[in-house]
Amino acid sequence: MVKLKPIGLYDELSFPDLEQMVAALKLTDRINMDQLYEEFCASLEEIQKATKDTTKSTSEKWVAIFQNVGKDNMTNMFKIVSFVLSVPGSNAFVERIFSLMANKWSDSRNRCSTELIKK
């Protein structure tokens, strides 16, 4: 998790940070490091602007960067950011499902079929 922290853009992002992220996420076979370096250099100004903006969330910052630079110009960076941001921050959703299932399938309703619960 420490290696993924720079994606939050709370501090200045550097290329070695990106290299460590790629290695930690085991994306070395899907990311072209030479192109990633070029994308990083081309978008460095936008990344620095986003880092200074404390009013936006991490995802809003990255959306602004991709809009200003162009998502097509940052394919490798987009792969990394979308991979990291797609991981949920907590398991609250899963816990809620278990809670709902416990309400539906209780000791008094133990004969419910799987089809009924799905519906």
Secondary structure by P-SEA (a helix, b strand, c coil): ccccccccccccccaaaaaaaaaaacccccccaaaaaaaaaaaaaaaaaaaacccccaaaaaaaaaaaacccccaaaaaaaaaaaaccccaaaaaaaaaaaaaaccccccccccccccc
